[in-house]
Amino acid sequence: MRVLCFDPFSGAAGDMVTGALLECGADRDAVTRAMASVVATPSFTSVERCGIRALYIETHAGPASRTFHEVCDIVSGARAPRAVKEMAVRVFTRIRDAEEEIHGAHAHTHFHEVGADDAIADVIGACTAFHSLSPDAVRTSAVALGTGTIKCAHGIYPLPAPATLAILRKGHLPVRYTSEERELCTPTGAALLAEFMASEETDEINTDTGHVTAVGYGAGTRNPSHMPNVFRASVCEPGTEKEADTIDILETNVDDTTAEVIAYTIERLMNAGARDASAIPLIMKKGRPGTLIRVICTHAMAGDLTRIMAEEMGTLGVRCIPSVHRSVITRSVEPVEITLGSETVSIPVKTGWIGTDPVSCKAEYEVARQAAKAAHVPLRDVTRRAEEKRWRELRGED
């Protein structure tokens, strides 16, 4: 199981992210093909930034200013897997939404700087690299932000750029303000980090211990003498010896709450960090129908989740069963390729292990759902085929 860790201590930009992922072992040939198919064949140069060796990428793109739909059309023609192109479109959607938040939905027709061809090449390159690494989870430290001003198509703007801040806010990314008087994090860099963080399930993976298997640095264009202008990424493999952990269980009974409020509360609890949340029908005193709300969480989250339960459902008491031992089955995630119509798609399949014996295989829902929707086939057909192929691989039949 691999965790991809980002350390944007000097900010983030599209070319820097791509370079760091390539240095971590991403497929350079696949990245080169994808970038060349949307703009031109990129150049990769090993450079030094304040004494740190890093990979610098030049897209060789000319000036351009494109609409969102033009960007999506270019991305759709890239020589890259469908999942990569869909991810790239989501990255640009984040940027478009941020631009509209700042300027209004009809205040502009073009992306300007982030709609340029070099941004398109950076995004498709970074998404291809991320896809080839296929991490099981993603972590990021605080994104460094600069100060001062920057001249852009709309005029002279303060740093961090308003669109960058909007993307970071919507992506719930941690930030760190610095005294650096330059743009450290670009809208493209922010959107890539936000999309990568949102693309992987992270709650069930133990990263308390482990070891680093790869480290990569992606270089920015500037080379200041006082600090390395690089973006760092690393790949970690958590220790597999931990097969149990400790959780808290929160419970409350409600009999005056609508199903809609219960559904919303469960959604809010999960978004706030609960490991699991469920609603169980029961018969309460005097034969009244009610619902048992049960939440599984870490001890550190118990207080915040109790507050949400009280706020949303008006409950006056929440039972806390602390320090419950939970056995955890070791997991691994491997991509499985299946053919849907004329397209070959990659579906991540999670395998559960007891010792060296596989005990379960389950296709990742969100990727399978998107593939089924795109191919106009039943979701259960996609999951069944992916899981059956994974079982055949485990038995050595493929």
C-alpha positions as CSV (number, residue, x, y, z in Angstrom):
1,M,0.0,0.0,0.0
2,R,1.5,3.3,-1.1
3,V,0.9,6.8,0.2
4,L,1.8,9.8,-2.0
5,C,2.9,12.7,0.2
6,F,3.2,16.3,-1.1
7,D,5.3,18.9,0.6
8,P,4.7,22.3,-1.1
9,F,7.1,24.2,1.2
10,S,7.9,26.5,-1.6
11,G,4.5,26.5,-3.2
12,A,3.2,24.6,-6.2
13,A,2.9,24.9,-9.9
14,G,1.9,22.5,-12.6
15,D,5.3,21.9,-14.0
16,M,6.8,21.5,-10.5
17,V,4.2,18.9,-9.6
18,T,4.7,17.0,-12.8
19,G,8.5,17.0,-12.3
20,A,8.3,15.8,-8.7
21,L,5.9,12.9,-9.7
22,L,8.3,11.8,-12.5
23,E,11.2,11.8,-10.1
24,C,9.1,9.6,-7.8
25,G,8.9,7.0,-10.5
26,A,5.9,8.0,-12.7
27,D,5.9,6.7,-16.3
28,R,8.0,9.3,-18.2
29,D,7.1,7.8,-21.6
30,A,3.4,8.0,-20.8
31,V,3.7,11.6,-19.6
32,T,5.7,12.6,-22.6
33,R,3.1,11.1,-25.0
34,A,0.3,12.8,-23.2
35,M,1.9,16.2,-23.1
36,A,3.1,16.0,-26.7
37,S,-0.4,15.1,-27.9
38,V,-1.9,18.4,-26.5
39,V,1.0,20.9,-27.2
40,A,4.5,19.7,-28.1
41,T,7.1,17.2,-27.0
42,P,8.3,18.5,-23.6
43,S,12.0,18.8,-22.5
44,F,13.2,17.4,-19.2
45,T,16.3,18.9,-17.6
46,S,18.0,18.1,-14.4
47,V,18.8,21.4,-12.7
48,E,19.9,22.7,-9.3
49,R,17.7,24.9,-7.2
50,C,19.7,26.3,-4.2
51,G,21.8,23.1,-4.1
52,I,18.9,20.6,-4.6
53,R,18.8,18.6,-7.8
54,A,15.3,18.8,-9.3
55,L,13.6,18.0,-12.7
56,Y,12.7,21.1,-14.7
57,I,10.0,20.7,-17.5
58,E,9.6,22.9,-20.5
59,T,6.4,22.5,-22.5
60,H,7.5,24.6,-25.5
61,A,4.0,26.0,-25.7
62,G,3.3,29.3,-27.4
63,P,1.0,32.1,-26.1
64,A,-2.7,31.2,-26.0
65,S,-5.9,32.2,-24.4
66,R,-8.7,29.6,-24.6
67,T,-12.2,29.2,-23.3
68,F,-13.1,26.4,-20.9
69,H,-14.8,24.4,-23.7
70,E,-11.7,24.7,-25.9
71,V,-9.5,23.5,-23.1
72,C,-11.8,20.5,-22.6
73,D,-11.8,19.7,-26.3
74,I,-7.9,19.7,-26.3
75,V,-7.8,17.5,-23.2
76,S,-10.3,15.0,-24.8
77,G,-7.9,14.5,-27.7
78,A,-4.9,13.7,-25.5
79,R,-3.1,10.4,-25.8
80,A,-4.0,9.3,-22.3
81,P,-6.3,6.9,-20.5
82,R,-9.9,8.1,-20.1
83,A,-9.5,8.4,-16.3
84,V,-6.6,10.8,-16.8
85,K,-8.6,13.0,-19.2
86,E,-11.5,13.0,-16.8
87,M,-9.3,14.0,-14.0
88,A,-7.7,16.8,-16.1
89,V,-11.2,18.2,-16.9
90,R,-12.0,18.2,-13.2
91,V,-8.8,20.2,-12.5
92,F,-9.8,22.8,-15.1
93,T,-13.4,22.8,-13.7
94,R,-12.0,23.8,-10.3
95,I,-10.1,26.6,-12.0
96,R,-13.2,27.8,-13.9
97,D,-15.3,27.7,-10.8
98,A,-12.8,29.8,-9.0
99,E,-12.6,32.3,-11.8
100,E,-16.4,32.6,-11.9
101,E,-16.4,33.1,-8.1
102,I,-14.0,36.0,-8.4
103,H,-15.1,37.6,-11.7
104,G,-18.7,36.4,-12.1
105,A,-20.1,33.7,-14.4
106,H,-20.4,36.0,-17.4
107,A,-17.6,38.4,-16.7
108,H,-15.0,36.7,-18.9
109,T,-14.9,34.2,-21.7
110,H,-11.4,33.1,-21.6
111,F,-9.1,31.4,-19.0
112,H,-6.2,33.8,-19.8
113,E,-3.1,32.5,-18.0
114,V,-4.5,29.2,-16.9
115,G,-6.1,28.6,-20.2
116,A,-2.8,28.8,-22.0
117,D,-1.4,25.8,-23.7
118,D,1.5,25.4,-21.2
119,A,-1.1,25.0,-18.4
120,I,-3.0,22.3,-20.5
121,A,0.3,20.4,-21.0
122,D,1.2,20.7,-17.3
123,V,-2.3,19.5,-16.1
124,I,-2.4,16.5,-18.5
125,G,1.2,15.7,-17.6
126,A,0.6,15.8,-13.9
127,C,-2.6,13.8,-14.1
128,T,-0.9,11.1,-16.3
129,A,2.0,10.9,-13.8
130,F,-0.4,10.6,-10.8
131,H,-2.4,7.9,-12.6
132,S,0.7,5.9,-13.4
133,L,1.8,6.0,-9.7
134,S,-1.6,4.8,-8.7
135,P,-1.3,5.7,-4.9
136,D,-3.6,4.2,-2.4
137,A,-3.8,7.5,-0.4
138,V,-2.6,11.1,-0.6
139,R,-1.3,13.4,2.0
140,T,-0.2,17.0,1.9
141,S,1.5,19.5,4.2
142,A,0.6,23.2,4.2
143,V,0.9,25.0,0.9
144,A,3.3,27.9,1.1
145,L,1.8,31.2,-0.2
146,G,3.7,34.3,-1.2
147,T,2.8,38.0,-0.8
148,G,3.1,41.1,-2.9
149,T,1.3,41.6,-6.3
150,I,1.2,40.1,-9.7
151,K,0.3,41.5,-13.1
152,C,-2.2,39.4,-15.0
153,A,-4.8,39.8,-17.7
154,H,-7.3,41.4,-15.3
155,G,-4.7,43.9,-13.9
156,I,-2.5,44.1,-10.9
157,Y,-3.7,41.6,-8.3
158,P,-2.6,40.8,-4.7
159,L,-0.9,37.6,-3.9
160,P,-2.0,35.0,-3.2
161,A,-4.1,35.4,-6.4
162,P,-7.8,35.4,-5.6
163,A,-8.5,32.4,-7.8
164,T,-5.7,30.4,-6.0
165,L,-7.2,31.2,-2.6
166,A,-10.7,30.2,-3.9
167,I,-9.4,26.8,-5.1
168,L,-7.5,26.1,-1.8
169,R,-10.6,27.0,0.2
170,K,-12.9,24.8,-1.8
171,G,-10.3,22.0,-1.7
172,H,-9.9,22.3,2.1
173,L,-6.1,22.4,1.7
174,P,-3.9,23.6,4.6
175,V,-2.0,26.8,3.8
176,R,1.0,28.7,5.3
177,Y,1.6,32.3,4.6
178,T,5.2,33.4,4.1
179,S,7.0,36.7,3.6
180,E,8.2,35.7,0.1
181,E,7.3,38.6,-2.3
182,R,6.4,36.4,-5.3
183,E,3.8,33.9,-6.4
184,L,4.5,30.6,-4.8
185,C,1.3,28.7,-5.6
186,T,-0.4,29.1,-8.9
187,P,-4.1,28.3,-9.6
188,T,-3.0,25.3,-11.6
189,G,-0.8,24.0,-8.8
190,A,-3.6,24.5,-6.3
191,A,-6.2,22.8,-8.5
192,L,-3.9,19.8,-9.0
193,L,-3.3,19.3,-5.3
194,A,-7.0,19.8,-4.6
195,E,-8.0,17.2,-7.2
196,F,-5.3,14.7,-6.1
197,M,-6.4,15.0,-2.5
198,A,-10.1,14.4,-3.4
199,S,-9.3,11.4,-5.7
200,E,-8.2,8.9,-3.2
201,E,-9.9,7.2,-0.2
202,T,-7.6,7.8,2.8
203,D,-9.5,7.1,6.0
204,E,-8.8,3.4,6.2
205,I,-5.1,3.4,5.5
206,N,-2.6,3.4,8.4
207,T,0.2,5.9,7.9
208,D,1.4,6.0,11.5
209,T,4.5,4.1,10.6
210,G,6.3,3.0,7.4
211,H,9.2,3.8,5.2
212,V,9.9,6.2,2.3
213,T,10.5,4.4,-1.0
214,A,10.9,7.4,-3.4
215,V,11.5,11.1,-3.2
216,G,11.2,13.6,-6.1
217,Y,11.7,17.3,-6.6
218,G,10.1,19.4,-9.4
219,A,11.9,22.6,-10.2
220,G,10.3,26.0,-10.8
221,T,11.6,28.5,-13.3
222,R,13.1,31.0,-10.8
223,N,16.3,30.1,-8.9
224,P,16.5,32.3,-5.8
225,S,19.7,32.1,-3.7
226,H,18.0,32.0,-0.3
227,M,15.7,29.0,-0.7
228,P,15.1,26.1,-3.1
229,N,12.3,26.8,-5.6
230,V,11.1,23.2,-5.7
231,F,8.1,21.1,-5.1
232,R,8.7,17.9,-3.1
233,A,6.8,14.6,-3.4
234,S,7.5,11.3,-1.7
235,V,6.1,7.8,-1.8
236,C,5.7,6.0,1.5
237,E,4.7,2.4,2.2
238,P,3.1,2.2,5.6
239,G,4.0,-0.6,7.9
240,T,1.8,-3.7,7.5
241,E,2.4,-5.1,11.0
242,K,-0.5,-3.1,12.5
243,E,-3.6,-5.2,12.1
244,A,-5.7,-3.7,14.9
245,D,-6.5,-0.2,16.1
246,T,-8.7,1.6,18.6
247,I,-11.8,3.6,17.9
248,D,-14.6,5.2,19.8
249,I,-18.3,4.5,19.2
250,L,-20.9,7.3,19.6
251,E,-24.6,6.4,19.9
252,T,-27.8,8.3,20.4
253,N,-31.5,7.3,20.0
254,V,-33.9,9.8,18.2
255,D,-37.6,9.6,17.6
256,D,-38.5,13.1,16.5
257,T,-36.1,13.5,13.5
258,T,-37.1,13.2,9.9
259,A,-35.4,10.8,7.5
260,E,-34.0,13.8,5.5
261,V,-32.3,15.3,8.6
262,I,-30.8,11.9,9.5
263,A,-29.5,11.5,6.0
264,Y,-28.0,15.0,6.0
265,T,-26.5,14.4,9.5
266,I,-24.8,11.2,8.4
267,E,-23.4,12.9,5.3
268,R,-22.0,15.8,7.5
269,L,-20.5,13.3,10.0
270,M,-18.7,11.4,7.2
271,N,-17.4,14.7,5.7
272,A,-16.2,15.8,9.2
273,G,-14.0,12.7,9.5
274,A,-16.1,9.8,10.9
275,R,-14.9,6.4,10.0
276,D,-18.5,5.2,9.5
277,A,-22.0,6.4,10.4
278,S,-25.2,4.4,10.3
279,A,-28.9,4.7,11.2
280,I,-30.6,1.6,12.6
281,P,-34.4,1.4,13.1
282,L,-35.6,0.3,16.6
283,I,-38.6,0.3,18.9
284,M,-38.3,2.7,21.8
285,K,-40.3,3.0,25.0
286,K,-44.1,2.9,24.8
287,G,-43.8,1.2,21.4
288,R,-42.6,4.4,19.6
289,P,-40.5,3.8,16.5
290,G,-37.1,5.4,16.6
291,T,-33.7,5.4,15.1
292,L,-30.3,4.5,16.6
293,I,-27.6,6.7,15.2
294,R,-24.2,5.0,15.5
295,V,-20.9,6.7,14.6
296,I,-17.4,5.1,14.5
297,C,-14.5,7.5,14.9
298,T,-11.1,8.1,16.3
299,H,-10.9,9.3,19.9
300,A,-9.6,12.7,18.7
301,M,-12.7,13.3,16.6
302,A,-15.3,12.2,19.2
303,G,-15.9,15.7,20.5
304,D,-16.4,17.4,17.1
305,L,-18.8,14.6,15.9
306,T,-20.8,14.7,19.2
307,R,-21.3,18.4,18.6
308,I,-22.6,17.8,15.0
309,M,-25.1,15.1,16.3
310,A,-26.4,17.6,18.9
311,E,-26.6,20.5,16.4
312,E,-28.4,18.6,13.6
313,M,-30.7,16.3,15.6
314,G,-31.3,18.2,18.8
315,T,-30.2,15.2,20.9
316,L,-29.5,15.9,24.6
317,G,-27.2,13.0,25.2
318,V,-24.7,11.0,23.2
319,R,-23.3,7.7,24.6
320,C,-19.5,7.4,24.1
321,I,-18.0,3.9,24.2
322,P,-14.3,4.7,24.2
323,S,-11.2,2.7,23.2
324,V,-12.9,-0.2,21.4
325,H,-10.5,-2.6,19.9
326,R,-11.0,-3.1,16.1
327,S,-9.3,-5.8,14.0
328,V,-8.2,-4.4,10.6
329,I,-7.8,-6.6,7.6
330,T,-4.7,-5.7,5.5
331,R,-5.6,-4.1,2.2
332,S,-4.0,-3.5,-1.1
333,V,-5.3,-1.7,-4.2
334,E,-4.3,-2.8,-7.7
335,P,-5.6,-1.4,-11.1
336,V,-7.4,-3.9,-13.3
337,E,-8.0,-3.3,-16.9
338,I,-11.3,-4.4,-18.6
339,T,-12.8,-3.6,-22.0
340,L,-16.1,-1.7,-22.1
341,G,-17.2,-1.4,-25.7
342,S,-14.2,-0.1,-27.7
343,E,-12.5,1.4,-24.7
344,T,-10.1,-0.2,-22.2
345,V,-10.6,1.2,-18.7
346,S,-8.6,0.8,-15.5
347,I,-10.6,0.0,-12.4
348,P,-8.9,0.0,-9.0
349,V,-9.8,-3.2,-7.0
350,K,-9.2,-3.4,-3.2
351,T,-8.1,-6.8,-2.0
352,G,-8.4,-7.8,1.6
353,W,-5.7,-10.1,3.0
354,I,-5.3,-12.4,6.1
355,G,-1.6,-13.2,6.1
356,T,-0.8,-14.1,2.5
357,D,-4.3,-15.3,1.7
358,P,-6.7,-13.0,-0.2
359,V,-10.2,-13.0,1.3
360,S,-12.1,-10.3,-0.6
361,C,-12.0,-8.2,-3.8
362,K,-14.0,-5.1,-4.2
363,A,-13.9,-2.6,-7.1
364,E,-13.7,1.0,-6.1
365,Y,-17.2,2.4,-6.5
366,E,-16.5,5.9,-7.8
367,V,-14.2,4.8,-10.6
368,A,-16.5,2.0,-11.6
369,R,-19.5,4.3,-11.5
370,Q,-17.9,6.8,-13.9
371,A,-16.8,4.0,-16.2
372,A,-20.3,2.4,-16.3
373,K,-21.9,5.8,-17.0
374,A,-19.5,6.6,-19.8
375,A,-19.9,3.2,-21.4
376,H,-23.7,3.1,-20.8
377,V,-23.5,-0.3,-19.1
378,P,-24.8,-1.5,-15.7
379,L,-22.6,-0.7,-12.8
380,R,-22.8,-4.2,-11.5
381,D,-21.4,-5.5,-14.8
382,V,-18.3,-3.3,-14.4
383,T,-17.7,-4.2,-10.8
384,R,-18.3,-7.9,-11.4
385,R,-15.9,-8.1,-14.4
386,A,-13.2,-6.1,-12.5
387,E,-13.5,-8.3,-9.4
388,E,-13.5,-11.5,-11.4
389,K,-10.4,-10.5,-13.3
390,R,-8.6,-9.6,-10.0
391,W,-9.5,-13.0,-8.6
392,R,-8.1,-14.7,-11.7
393,E,-4.9,-12.7,-11.3
394,L,-4.6,-13.7,-7.7
395,R,-5.1,-17.4,-8.6
396,G,-2.4,-17.0,-11.4
397,E,-4.9,-17.6,-14.2
398,D,-4.2,-14.4,-16.1
